[in-house]
């Protein structure tokens, strides 16, 4: 199984240009939108991994941060 398979319900990120793109996150990661100005990337244990401006965030930046955290978290010692 590939580690970055999209979740069943893909989240949508609306960018400032009005276009939308699906954000593909590793298993268990989520994007919290409780604050209209800030997006919070959360790991499977609900810890905040990164925060992004809701206006300037790109799907690519969120995905990259999630992948980096996922790899670091799952490295074997």
DSSP file (Angstrom, degrees, kcal/mol; ACC not computed):
  #  RESIDUE AA STRUCTURE BP1 BP2  ACC     N-H-->O    O-->H-N    N-H-->O    O-->H-N    TCO  KAPPA ALPHA  PHI   PSI    X-CA   Y-CA   Z-CA
    1    1 A X              0   0    0      0, 0.0     2,-0.2     0, 0.0     0, 0.0   0.000 360.0 360.0 360.0 131.8    0.0    0.0    0.0
    2    2 A X    >   -     0   0    0      1,-0.1     3,-1.1     2,-0.0     0, 0.0  -0.544 360.0-135.9 -73.7 137.2    1.4    3.4   -0.9
    3    3 A X  T 3  S+     0   0    0      1,-0.2    24,-0.9    -2,-0.2    -1,-0.1   0.703  97.8  51.5 -70.1 -19.2    1.7    5.7    2.1
    4    4 A X  T 3  S+     0   0    0     22,-0.2    -1,-0.2     2,-0.0     2,-0.1   0.016  70.7 147.3-110.4  29.5    0.3    8.8    0.5
    5    5 A X    <   -     0   0    0     -3,-1.1    20,-0.1     1,-0.1     0, 0.0  -0.430  57.8-103.2 -62.5 134.9   -3.0    7.4   -0.8
    6    6 A X        -     0   0    0     -2,-0.1    -1,-0.1     1,-0.1    18,-0.1  -0.263  37.3-106.2 -62.0 145.8   -5.6   10.1   -0.7
    7    7 A X        -     0   0    0     18,-0.2     3,-0.2     2,-0.1    -1,-0.1  -0.283  31.7-107.2 -66.6 158.3   -8.1    9.9    2.1
    8    8 A X  S    S+     0   0    0      1,-0.2     2,-0.8     2,-0.0    -1,-0.1   0.921 115.7  41.4 -54.6 -46.8  -11.7    8.8    1.1
    9    9 A X  S    S-     0   0    0      0, 0.0    -1,-0.2     0, 0.0     2,-0.2  -0.861  88.5-151.9-105.6 101.3  -13.0   12.3    1.6
   10   10 A X        -     0   0    0     -2,-0.8     2,-0.2    -3,-0.2    14,-0.1  -0.493  13.8-126.0 -74.7 138.8  -10.5   14.6    0.1
   11   11 A X  E     -A   23   0A   0     12,-0.8    12,-2.6    -2,-0.2     2,-0.4  -0.557  18.5-135.9 -82.6 148.8  -10.3   18.1    1.5
   12   12 A X  E     -A   22   0A   0     10,-0.2     2,-0.5    -2,-0.2    10,-0.2  -0.883   9.8-158.2-107.5 136.5  -10.7   21.1   -0.7
   13   13 A X  E     -A   21   0A   0      8,-1.8     8,-1.2    -2,-0.4     2,-0.6  -0.964   7.6-153.1-113.1 121.1   -8.5   24.1   -0.4
   14   14 A X  E     -A   20   0A   0     -2,-0.5     6,-0.2     6,-0.2     2,-0.1  -0.842  15.4-154.2 -95.3 120.0   -9.9   27.3   -1.9
   15   15 A X    >   -     0   0    0      4,-2.1     3,-1.9    -2,-0.6    41,-0.1  -0.430  30.4-102.1 -90.0 167.7   -7.1   29.6   -3.0
   16   16 A X  T 3  S+     0   0    0     39,-0.8    -1,-0.1     1,-0.3    40,-0.1   0.695 117.9  64.3 -61.7 -20.0   -7.3   33.4   -3.3
   17   17 A X  T 3  S-     0   0    0      2,-0.1    -1,-0.3     1,-0.0     3,-0.1   0.526 115.0-112.0 -83.6  -4.7   -7.6   33.1   -7.1
   18   18 A X  S <  S+     0   0    0     -3,-1.9     2,-0.2     1,-0.4    -2,-0.1   0.382  79.2 121.6  92.0  -5.5  -10.9   31.3   -6.8
   19   19 A X        -     0   0    0     -5,-0.0    -4,-2.1     2,-0.0    -1,-0.4  -0.561  49.3-147.4 -87.6 157.5   -9.6   28.0   -8.1
   20   20 A X  E     +A   14   0A   0     -6,-0.2     2,-0.3    -2,-0.2    -6,-0.2  -0.927  15.6 179.4-125.6 152.8   -9.9   24.8   -6.0
   21   21 A X  E     -A   13   0A   0     -8,-1.2    -8,-1.8    -2,-0.3     2,-0.2  -0.989  33.6-107.1-149.3 142.1   -7.6   21.8   -5.8
   22   22 A X  E     -A   12   0A   0     -2,-0.3     2,-0.6   -10,-0.2   -10,-0.2  -0.497  27.6-139.0 -71.7 137.2   -7.8   18.7   -3.7
   23   23 A X  E     -A   11   0A   0    -12,-2.6   -12,-0.8    -2,-0.2     2,-0.7  -0.882  13.9-154.6 -97.7 120.9   -5.3   18.5   -0.9
   24   24 A X        -     0   0    0     -2,-0.6     2,-0.3   -14,-0.1   -18,-0.1  -0.866  17.5-178.3-101.8 117.6   -3.8   15.0   -0.6
   25   25 A X        -     0   0    0     -2,-0.7   -18,-0.2     4,-0.1     3,-0.1  -0.810  31.4 -99.8-114.9 152.7   -2.6   14.2    2.9
   26   26 A X    >   -     0   0    0     -2,-0.3     3,-1.9     1,-0.2   -22,-0.2  -0.219  65.5 -66.4 -61.3 161.9   -0.9   11.1    4.4
   27   27 A X  T 3  S+     0   0    0    -24,-0.9    17,-0.2     1,-0.2    -1,-0.2  -0.243 121.9  12.1 -54.6 131.4   -3.2    8.7    6.3
   28   28 A X  T 3  S+     0   0    0      1,-0.3    -1,-0.2    -3,-0.1    18,-0.2   0.218  95.5 122.0  88.7 -14.8   -4.6   10.2    9.5
   29   29 A X    <   -     0   0    0     -3,-1.9     2,-0.3    16,-0.1    -1,-0.3  -0.526  39.0-175.3 -81.3 149.6   -3.5   13.8    8.8
   30   30 A X  E     -B   42   0B   0     12,-2.1    12,-2.9    -2,-0.2     2,-0.6  -0.939  26.1-129.6-142.2 163.9   -6.2   16.5    8.7
   31   31 A X  E     -B   41   0B   0     -2,-0.3     2,-0.4    10,-0.2    10,-0.2  -0.958  24.1-152.1-118.7 112.1   -6.6   20.2    7.9
   32   32 A X  E     +B   40   0B   0      8,-3.3     8,-2.1    -2,-0.6     3,-0.1  -0.675  16.9 178.4 -88.6 135.4   -8.4   22.2   10.6
   33   33 A X  E     +     0   0B   0     -2,-0.4    -1,-0.1     6,-0.2     6,-0.1  -0.118  37.8 125.4-125.8  35.7  -10.4   25.3    9.5
   34   34 A X  E    S+     0   0B   0      1,-0.1     2,-0.5     6,-0.1    -1,-0.1   0.784  72.6  55.5 -69.0 -25.8  -11.8   26.4   12.8
   35   35 A X  E >  S-B   38   0B   0      3,-0.6     3,-0.9    -3,-0.1    -1,-0.1  -0.935  81.1-143.6-105.3 126.2  -10.3   29.9   12.3
   36   36 A X  T 3  S+     0   0    0     -2,-0.5    -1,-0.1     1,-0.2     3,-0.1   0.695  99.7  44.6 -64.6 -16.9  -11.3   31.5    9.0
   37   37 A X  T 3  S+     0   0    0      1,-0.1    17,-2.6    17,-0.1    18,-0.4   0.589 111.4  53.4-100.5 -12.8   -7.8   33.1    8.6
   38   38 A X  E <   -BC  35  53B   0     -3,-0.9    -3,-0.6    15,-0.2     2,-0.5  -0.980  58.9-157.6-132.7 134.1   -5.6   30.1    9.6
   39   39 A X  E     - C   0  52B   0     13,-3.0    13,-2.7    -2,-0.4     2,-0.5  -0.927  15.8-156.9-104.4 132.8   -5.4   26.5    8.4
   40   40 A X  E     -BC  32  51B   0     -8,-2.1    -8,-3.3    -2,-0.5     2,-0.5  -0.950   6.1-147.6-115.6 121.1   -3.8   24.1   10.8
   41   41 A X  E     -BC  31  50B   0      9,-2.8     8,-3.4    -2,-0.5     9,-1.1  -0.761  21.9-164.8 -84.3 125.3   -2.3   20.9    9.6
   42   42 A X  E     -BC  30  48B   0    -12,-2.9   -12,-2.1    -2,-0.5     6,-0.2  -0.907  11.8-136.2-118.3 141.9   -2.7   18.2   12.2
   43   43 A X    >   -     0   0    0      4,-2.4     3,-2.4    -2,-0.4   -15,-0.1  -0.295  42.8 -88.8 -82.6 173.1   -1.0   14.8   12.6
   44   44 A X  T 3  S+     0   0    0      1,-0.3   -16,-0.1   -17,-0.2    -1,-0.1   0.776 130.1  55.0 -57.1 -26.6   -2.8   11.6   13.4
   45   45 A X  T 3  S-     0   0    0      2,-0.1    -1,-0.3     1,-0.0     3,-0.1   0.252 120.5-110.5 -90.8  14.8   -2.3   12.3   17.2
   46   46 A X    <   +     0   0    0     -3,-2.4     2,-0.2     1,-0.2    -2,-0.1   0.504  69.2 146.2  72.7   8.1   -4.0   15.7   16.7
   47   47 A X        -     0   0    0      1,-0.1    -4,-2.4    -5,-0.0     2,-0.5  -0.518  57.8-109.1 -73.2 142.7   -0.8   17.6   17.3
   48   48 A X  E     +C   42   0B   0     -6,-0.2    -6,-0.2    -2,-0.2     3,-0.1  -0.616  37.8 177.0 -73.1 122.4   -0.4   20.8   15.2
   49   49 A X  E     -     0   0B   0     -8,-3.4     2,-0.3    -2,-0.5    -1,-0.2   0.842  63.1 -16.0 -92.7 -43.4    2.3   20.2   12.6
   50   50 A X  E     -C   41   0B   0     -9,-1.1    -9,-2.8     2,-0.0    -1,-0.4  -0.987  55.2-136.6-159.8 157.3    2.1   23.6   10.8
   51   51 A X  E     -C   40   0B   0     -2,-0.3     2,-0.3   -11,-0.2   -11,-0.2  -0.957  20.4-171.0-122.0 143.0   -0.1   26.6   10.4
   52   52 A X  E     -C   39   0B   0    -13,-2.7   -13,-3.0    -2,-0.4     2,-0.3  -0.962  31.3-105.7-132.6 147.6   -0.9   28.4    7.1
   53   53 A X  E  >  -C   38   0B   0     -2,-0.3     4,-1.8   -15,-0.2   -15,-0.2  -0.568  26.6-139.0 -67.1 131.5   -2.6   31.6    6.1
   54   54 A X  T  4 S+     0   0    0    -17,-2.6    -1,-0.2    -2,-0.3   -16,-0.1   0.793 101.5  47.4 -64.9 -26.4   -6.0   30.7    4.7
   55   55 A X  T  4 S+     0   0    0    -18,-0.4   -39,-0.8     1,-0.1    -1,-0.2   0.869 121.6  30.4 -81.6 -38.7   -5.5   33.3    2.0
   56   56 A X  T  4 S+     0   0    0    -41,-0.1    -2,-0.2   -40,-0.1    -1,-0.1   0.483  87.4 116.6-104.5  -2.4   -2.0   32.4    0.8
   57   57 A X     <  -     0   0    0     -4,-1.8     2,-0.3   -43,-0.1   -41,-0.2  -0.382  47.1-155.6 -70.4 142.3   -1.7   28.7    1.4
   58   58 A X     >  -     0   0    0      1,-0.1     4,-1.9    -2,-0.1     5,-0.2  -0.872  24.3-125.0-113.1 152.7   -1.2   26.4   -1.5
   59   59 A X  H  > S+     0   0    0     -2,-0.3     4,-2.7     1,-0.2     5,-0.2   0.889 112.2  56.3 -59.5 -39.2   -2.1   22.8   -1.7
   60   60 A X  H  > S+     0   0    0      1,-0.2     4,-2.5     2,-0.2    -1,-0.2   0.905 106.3  48.5 -61.8 -43.0    1.4   22.0   -2.7
   61   61 A X  H  > S+     0   0    0      2,-0.2     4,-2.1     1,-0.2    -1,-0.2   0.902 113.5  46.9 -65.3 -41.3    2.9   23.7    0.4
   62   62 A X  H  X S+     0   0    0     -4,-1.9     4,-2.3     2,-0.2    -2,-0.2   0.925 113.5  48.2 -66.5 -44.9    0.5   21.9    2.8
   63   63 A X  H  X S+     0   0    0     -4,-2.7     4,-2.8     2,-0.2    -2,-0.2   0.904 110.8  51.3 -62.2 -42.4    1.1   18.5    1.1
   64   64 A X  H  X S+     0   0    0     -4,-2.5     4,-2.6     2,-0.2    -1,-0.2   0.923 110.8  47.7 -61.9 -45.6    4.9   19.0    1.3
   65   65 A X  H  X S+     0   0    0     -4,-2.1     4,-2.3     1,-0.2    -1,-0.2   0.908 113.3  48.7 -62.8 -41.6    4.8   19.8    5.0
   66   66 A X  H  X S+     0   0    0     -4,-2.3     4,-2.6     2,-0.2    -2,-0.2   0.922 112.3  47.7 -64.8 -44.5    2.6   16.8    5.7
   67   67 A X  H  X S+     0   0    0     -4,-2.8     4,-2.6     2,-0.2    -2,-0.2   0.914 111.9  50.2 -63.0 -43.2    4.8   14.5    3.7
   68   68 A X  H  X S+     0   0    0     -4,-2.6     4,-2.4     2,-0.2     5,-0.2   0.939 113.7  44.8 -60.6 -47.8    8.0   15.8    5.4
   69   69 A X  H  X S+     0   0    0     -4,-2.3     4,-2.6     1,-0.2    -2,-0.2   0.912 112.3  52.7 -62.7 -43.0    6.4   15.3    8.9
   70   70 A X  H  X S+     0   0    0     -4,-2.6     4,-1.7     2,-0.2    -2,-0.2   0.928 111.1  46.2 -58.9 -47.5    5.1   11.9    7.9
   71   71 A X  H  < S+     0   0    0     -4,-2.6     4,-0.5     1,-0.2    -1,-0.2   0.930 114.4  47.1 -62.7 -46.1    8.5   10.7    6.8
   72   72 A X  H >< S+     0   0    0     -4,-2.4     3,-0.7     1,-0.2    -1,-0.2   0.886 113.0  49.7 -62.9 -38.5   10.3   12.1    9.9
   73   73 A X  H 3< S+     0   0    0     -4,-2.6    -1,-0.2     1,-0.2    -2,-0.2   0.812 114.8  43.6 -69.4 -31.3    7.7   10.5   12.2
   74   74 A X  T 3< S+     0   0    0     -4,-1.7    -1,-0.2    -5,-0.2    -2,-0.2   0.279  81.8 122.6-103.9  10.3    7.9    7.1   10.6
   75   75 A X    <   -     0   0    0     -3,-0.7     2,-0.3    -4,-0.5    -3,-0.0  -0.459  63.3-121.9 -69.2 143.4   11.7    6.8   10.2
   76   76 A X              0   0    0     -2,-0.1    -1,-0.1     1,-0.1    -2,-0.1  -0.661 360.0 360.0 -86.3 145.3   13.1    3.8   11.9
   77   77 A X              0   0    0     -2,-0.3    -1,-0.1     0, 0.0    -2,-0.0   0.463 360.0 360.0 -79.8 360.0   15.8    4.4   14.6
